[in-house]
Amino acid sequence: MAYVKKIYVNYKDCTSHTSLVLPCILTEKGVIISHLRYLAWFNSKSEAWKERSCYALQLLLKYINSVPNIDSATKLLKAFTEALITGTINYSNNKDPLDLYWRPRSVRDTNNLLFHITHYTDFLMLQDDHSANRVNPFRKATSYEERLNWCAYYHKQANVFLNHLTHKDLTQNQVRLVGSFHESMVDYEYAVRFPENHLERLLYLGFEKNGNIDFKSQAITMLMNYCGLRKSEIFHIYISDITLHPNHHNEALVRVYHPELGSSPDSAFKNRKEYLLATTSYKPRNNYLFSERLYAGWKAPLLTSKLGYFEVVFIPPEKAKDFLLIWANYLKYQRIEPSKSSPHPFAFTNSLGEPETIKNFQRLHKNAVKRIGLICKKDLGTTEHGHRHAYGFRAAQAGLSQVEIQKAMHHKSPTSCLVYIKPTLEEVQEKLRKIQ
C-alpha cells in the first residue's frame, strides 16, 4: 500500500564525515535519498526551510500516487499546482475523485510550494548521475516577461547589502514553463502593533509569578517593544551580552550575536558554535530541529560589527535605564542558575535552570495579555510580534528617517521597515480631519 511519511534520520556525509539530523520522506519503497542529499547540501538553510521543502515533496508524492497515469513530469507538475490552488473537492457532491480532499490554498502558499519543488528538481538535474530533463523546464520568455525579469532582479539587487559583489550572469530571457500564479498586491488595512496605551499595564500588572512580578518576562517584552528584537533573537542572547553601558551612566548595553559565527565569550574558542559544542551539552539554538523545544530561528539581521553582533537601540532612550533595573532584579532574585552538570551561557532560564523556550514565553505572554483584559490575537497586535511593530512605528513617530529606522531595526533593506511604520486607516482619516 502506497504511503508518504516524514521522519527524522541521522545523515552522515561520506566526504566530510559530518553527521546531521535531517527530516526526510519515507515511502513504501524506502527513503527518498535524493531529497535527503539535497537537504544535506543546503544544510545552511533554516530548519523551517527544510521542513517546508519536505512538506512540498510530501504533497507532490501524494498527488503522484493519486494520478499514476500522467506520462509527463511537466504535465504532472502543472496539474499538481492547479490542484493546490483550486482544491480537489467537488463541492456539488462533497466528493473527491482523487481521494485527497485538499481545500484551496492561497496564491502565496501555492507559489511557495512550487518554488520548493522546482528548486529540488533543478538540483536533481545538476547531479552527475541524473540525465532526465527538468521537471519544470524553461521556455523562451516574451519581451514583456523578460523586462519584468530584469526589473525584478535589479530591484532586488538594489536593496541587497554589498550588492556589487553578487554574480549577475543570469538567463533573464527565460521563464518557467509551469509558472507561479499571479498574486494580487494587498495593502493590509492595519499595521498591527501592540497598543501603546496598554504596554505599561502589561509590563507591571500582567506579568506576575506566584503573586510577585515576573522580571524575566518583563525583560524579554522590553527587549521586543523598546528594542525591536524579534522573539527568536532574544533566546540566542548570552548572559554576558547584557552589560552596563560604558558611556551612559546606569544604562544597559545589549548586543545580539550571530548564534554560530558570533565571537565567543571565551577567547580560547573561534566562535560561539565552537564554544557551545566544546564547553556545554548544547548547540546553537538555530541548529536544533524545528520541532525541538530549544529551537530558535535566526532571520539574518544586519550585523554592525566584525565580531558578529549588532547593538540594540532603545526607543525611547530612557528605557535603557528601566531595562537595566529589571534585568538586575531578574539576576538577583529570580534567575535559576544552570546545574553544574549541564552549564550553559544563555541569559534566560526556566525553573530548572535550563534555557528558556519560545513556547513557554508565548504561554506567559498570552496569560499576561489575558490578565489585563485583552484578547491575545495577531490581528489585534497583542501577540509577541506586535511589540516589534510597535517599536518600528514609535521610531517613525520620533522623527527618525527611513534609513535610521532601518539601522535601528537591523534590516538589510531600507524598504523592509515600511510594514512596521504604516499607520492604521483610522490614523490616516484622523490626520485628514485635522487638515480640513
C-alpha positions in Angstrom: 0.0 0.0 0.0 1.3 3.4 -1.0 2.1 5.9 1.8 4.2 9.0 2.3 5.5 9.9 5.8 8.0 12.4 7.2 10.6 11.0 9.6 13.9 12.2 11.0 17.2 10.4 10.3 20.9 10.7 11.2 22.7 11.5 8.0 26.5 11.1 7.7 28.3 12.8 4.8 30.9 10.3 3.4 33.1 13.2 2.2 33.3 15.4 5.2 32.3 12.8 7.8 29.9 15.3 9.4 26.7 13.9 11.0 23.4 15.7 10.6 19.9 15.2 11.9 17.6 15.9 8.9 13.9 15.4 8.1 13.2 13.1 5.2 10.4 11.5 3.3 9.7 7.8 3.7 7.5 5.9 1.2 6.6 2.2 0.8 9.7 2.0 -1.4 12.0 3.4 1.2 13.6 6.8 2.0 13.8 9.4 -0.8 17.6 9.5 -0.7 18.0 12.2 -3.4 15.9 14.7 -1.3 17.9 13.8 1.8 21.1 14.6 0.0 19.5 17.8 -1.3 18.7 18.9 2.3 22.2 18.0 3.4 23.7 20.1 0.6 21.6 23.1 1.7 22.1 22.4 5.4 22.9 26.1 6.0 19.2 26.9 5.2 16.9 27.3 8.2 15.1 24.4 9.8 11.8 26.0 8.7 13.0 26.0 5.1 13.9 22.3 5.3 10.5 21.4 6.8 8.7 23.3 4.1 10.7 21.5 1.4 9.7 18.2 2.9 6.1 19.3 3.1 6.0 20.3 -0.5 7.5 17.0 -1.6 5.0 15.1 0.6 2.1 16.8 -1.2 3.6 16.1 -4.6 4.2 12.4 -3.9 0.6 12.1 -2.5 -0.6 13.6 -5.8 1.5 11.3 -7.9 0.0 8.3 -6.0 -3.5 9.5 -6.8 -2.9 10.1 -10.5 -0.4 7.5 -11.7 -1.3 7.7 -15.4 0.1 11.1 -16.2 3.1 10.3 -18.6 4.8 13.7 -18.5 6.5 15.1 -15.4 5.9 18.7 -16.5 2.2 18.0 -17.1 2.0 16.4 -13.7 3.6 19.4 -12.1 1.1 21.7 -13.8 -1.8 19.6 -12.7 -0.4 19.4 -9.2 -0.2 23.2 -8.8 -3.7 23.7 -10.2 -4.9 21.1 -7.6 -3.2 23.1 -4.9 -4.8 26.4 -5.8 -8.3 25.1 -6.7 -8.5 22.2 -4.3 -9.6 18.7 -5.2 -13.1 18.6 -3.7 -16.2 18.6 -5.9 -18.5 20.7 -3.7 -21.6 19.8 -5.7 -21.5 16.3 -4.1 -18.7 16.8 -1.5 -16.6 14.0 -3.1 -13.1 13.9 -4.3 -12.2 11.5 -7.2 -8.5 11.7 -6.2 -9.3 10.9 -2.5 -7.0 13.8 -1.4 -9.7 16.2 -0.1 -7.5 19.2 -0.5 -9.1 22.6 0.2 -8.0 25.6 -2.0 -4.7 27.2 -1.0 -3.7 30.8 -1.3 -1.7 32.1 -4.2 1.3 32.8 -2.0 1.2 29.4 -0.4 0.9 27.6 -3.8 3.8 29.6 -5.3 6.0 28.8 -2.2 5.3 25.1 -2.6 6.0 25.3 -6.4 9.3 27.1 -5.6 10.4 24.3 -3.3 9.6 21.6 -5.8 11.3 23.4 -8.7 14.4 24.1 -6.5 14.7 20.4 -5.6 14.2 19.1 -9.1 16.7 21.6 -10.5 19.2 20.3 -8.0 18.5 16.7 -9.2 19.2 17.7 -12.8 22.6 19.1 -11.9 23.8 15.8 -10.4 26.3 13.7 -12.4 24.1 10.6 -12.5 20.9 12.3 -13.5 20.2 12.6 -17.2 16.5 13.3 -17.3 15.0 16.6 -18.4 13.9 19.3 -15.9 10.6 18.7 -14.4 9.9 22.4 -14.7 11.9 23.5 -17.8 12.5 27.0 -19.1 10.8 28.4 -22.1 11.5 31.4 -24.2 10.2 34.5 -22.4 8.1 37.1 -24.1 9.7 40.5 -24.3 7.3 41.7 -21.6 8.2 38.8 -19.3 11.9 39.4 -20.0 11.6 43.1 -19.0 9.8 42.1 -15.8 12.6 39.6 -15.0 15.2 42.3 -15.3 13.1 44.8 -13.3 12.6 42.3 -10.5 16.2 41.3 -10.5 17.6 44.8 -10.3 15.0 45.9 -7.8 16.1 43.1 -5.6 19.8 43.7 -6.1 19.5 47.4 -5.4 18.3 46.6 -1.9 20.9 44.0 -1.1 23.8 45.0 1.1 27.1 44.9 -0.8 25.2 44.1 -4.0 28.3 44.9 -6.1 29.7 41.5 -5.0 26.8 39.5 -6.4 27.0 37.5 -9.6 24.9 38.9 -12.4 25.3 36.2 -15.1 21.6 35.2 -15.3 19.3 33.9 -18.1 16.7 36.7 -17.9 15.3 35.8 -21.3 13.7 32.6 -19.9 10.8 31.8 -17.6 9.4 28.6 -16.2 7.0 26.6 -18.3 5.0 25.9 -15.2 5.0 29.4 -13.8 3.8 30.8 -10.5 0.4 32.3 -10.1 -0.1 36.0 -10.1 -0.5 37.3 -6.6 -2.6 40.4 -6.0 -0.9 43.2 -4.1 -2.6 43.6 -0.8 -2.2 46.7 1.4 -3.2 45.5 4.8 -5.6 47.8 6.5 -3.9 47.7 9.8 -0.3 47.9 10.8 -0.9 45.6 13.7 1.2 46.6 16.8 0.8 46.2 20.5 -1.4 49.0 21.8 0.8 51.7 23.3 -1.8 52.6 26.0 -1.7 49.0 27.4 2.0 48.4 27.4 2.7 49.7 30.9 -0.2 47.6 32.2 1.1 44.5 30.5 4.6 45.0 32.0 3.7 45.9 35.5 0.2 44.2 36.0 0.2 41.4 33.5 3.4 39.6 34.3 3.4 38.0 37.7 4.8 34.9 39.2 3.3 33.4 42.4 2.0 36.8 43.3 5.3 38.5 42.5 6.5 40.4 39.4 7.9 38.2 36.7 11.1 40.1 35.9 12.1 37.6 33.2 9.0 38.1 31.1 9.2 41.9 31.7 12.8 42.0 30.4 12.0 39.8 27.4 9.0 42.0 26.5 11.0 45.2 26.9 13.6 43.9 24.5 10.9 43.3 21.9 8.9 46.5 22.5 11.6 49.1 23.4 14.5 47.5 21.4 12.6 46.0 18.4 14.1 42.5 18.8 12.4 39.5 17.2 11.4 37.0 19.9 13.7 34.4 18.3 16.7 36.7 18.6 16.2 37.1 22.4 16.7 33.4 23.0 20.2 33.4 21.5 21.4 36.1 24.0 24.1 35.0 26.5 24.2 36.4 30.0 27.4 38.2 29.1 25.7 40.0 26.2 23.8 42.3 28.6 26.2 44.7 30.4 26.4 48.2 31.9 26.9 50.8 29.1 30.4 52.2 29.4 29.4 55.7 28.1 26.0 56.2 29.6 25.5 56.0 33.3 23.0 53.5 34.6 22.0 52.3 31.1 22.1 48.8 29.7 24.2 47.8 26.7 22.6 44.8 24.9 24.3 43.0 22.0 22.8 40.3 19.9 25.4 37.9 18.3 25.1 35.6 15.4 24.3 32.3 17.2 27.0 30.4 15.3 29.6 32.8 13.9 29.5 35.5 16.6 32.6 35.9 18.7 32.9 33.6 21.6 32.8 35.0 25.2 35.9 32.8 25.8 38.8 33.9 23.6 40.0 30.3 23.5 37.3 29.5 21.0 36.9 30.8 17.5 33.2 31.4 17.5 30.0 30.7 19.5 29.3 27.4 17.8 32.7 26.0 18.8 32.3 27.4 22.3 28.9 25.8 22.9 29.9 22.4 21.4 33.2 22.3 23.4 32.0 23.5 26.8 28.4 22.6 27.1 25.9 19.9 26.0 24.1 22.5 23.9 24.5 23.7 20.4 23.5 27.0 18.7 19.7 27.1 19.0 19.1 27.7 15.3 20.8 24.3 14.8 18.1 22.3 16.6 15.3 20.8 14.6 12.2 23.0 14.0 10.2 20.5 16.1 12.6 20.5 19.1 11.8 22.7 22.2 15.1 24.5 22.2 14.9 25.6 18.6 15.1 29.4 18.0 15.1 30.8 14.5 17.6 33.3 13.0 16.5 35.7 10.3 19.9 37.0 9.4 19.6 40.6 10.6 22.1 43.3 9.5 25.1 43.0 11.9 27.1 46.1 12.7 30.4 44.6 14.0 33.1 42.3 12.6 32.8 40.4 15.8 29.4 39.2 14.5 26.8 41.2 16.5 24.6 44.3 16.5 23.7 46.6 19.4 20.1 47.3 20.2 18.8 50.8 20.2 16.3 51.7 22.9 13.4 53.9 21.8 12.8 55.9 23.9 16.4 56.1 25.1 15.5 56.4 28.8 14.1 52.9 28.7 17.7 51.6 28.8 17.7 52.6 32.5 14.4 50.9 33.2 15.5 47.7 31.5 18.8 47.7 33.4 16.9 47.8 36.7 14.5 45.0 35.7 17.5 42.9 34.4 19.3 43.4 37.7 16.2 42.3 39.7 15.9 39.2 37.5 19.5 38.2 38.0 19.4 38.9 41.8 16.0 37.4 42.7 14.6 35.1 40.0 17.2 33.7 37.6 17.8 30.0 38.2 21.4 29.1 37.6 22.2 26.1 35.3 23.2 23.0 37.1 27.0 22.3 37.3 26.4 19.1 35.3 24.8 20.9 32.5 26.2 24.5 32.2 25.1 27.0 29.5 25.6 30.7 28.9 22.0 31.6 27.8 20.6 34.7 29.6 17.0 33.5 30.3 16.4 30.2 32.1 13.4 28.2 33.2 12.6 26.9 36.7 15.1 24.1 36.3 18.0 26.4 35.2 17.7 25.1 31.6 17.5 27.6 28.6 14.0 29.2 28.4 12.0 28.2 25.4 10.0 30.4 23.0 6.9 28.2 23.5 6.9 28.8 27.3 7.4 32.5 26.9 4.5 32.6 24.5 2.4 31.0 27.1 3.5 33.5 29.8 2.8 36.4 27.4 -0.6 35.1 26.4 -1.6 34.8 30.1 -0.4 38.3 30.9 -2.4 39.7 28.0 -5.5 38.0 29.3 -4.8 39.1 32.8 -5.1 42.8 31.8 -8.4 42.2 30.0 -7.1 41.9 26.4 -7.5 39.2 23.7 -4.2 37.7 22.5 -4.6 37.8 18.8 -2.3 38.6 15.9 -4.9 40.7 14.1 -5.1 42.9 17.3 -1.3 43.3 17.6 -1.4 41.6 21.1 0.8 38.7 20.3 4.6 38.9 20.8 5.4 40.1 17.3 3.1 43.1 17.9 5.9 44.6 20.0 8.3 44.8 17.1 5.6 46.6 15.0 5.1 49.0 17.9 8.9 49.7 18.0 9.1 50.5 14.3 6.0 52.8 14.5 7.4 54.5 17.6 10.7 55.1 15.7 8.8 56.8 12.9 6.8 58.9 15.3 10.1 60.0 16.9 11.1 61.5 13.6 13.7 59.0 12.5 14.3 58.8 8.8 13.7 55.6 6.9 17.5 54.8 6.8 17.7 55.5 10.6 14.8 53.1 11.2 16.5 50.5 9.0 19.6 50.8 11.2 17.6 50.6 14.5 15.7 47.5 13.3 18.7 45.9 11.7 17.2 45.4 8.3 19.4 44.7 5.2 17.0 46.7 3.0 15.7 50.2 3.8 12.3 49.2 2.5 11.8 46.3 4.9 10.8 48.7 7.7 7.9 50.1 5.8 5.5 47.4 7.0 6.2 48.3 10.6 5.7 52.1 10.3 2.5 52.1 8.3 -0.3 54.0 10.1 -3.8 52.5 10.6 -6.7 53.5 8.4 -8.2 55.4 11.4 -5.0 57.4 11.9 -4.9 58.4 8.3 -8.5 59.6 8.4 -7.9 61.4 11.7 -4.9 63.3 10.1 -7.1 64.3 7.2 -9.8 65.6 9.5 -7.2 67.8 11.3 -6.0 69.2 7.9 -9.6 70.1 7.0 
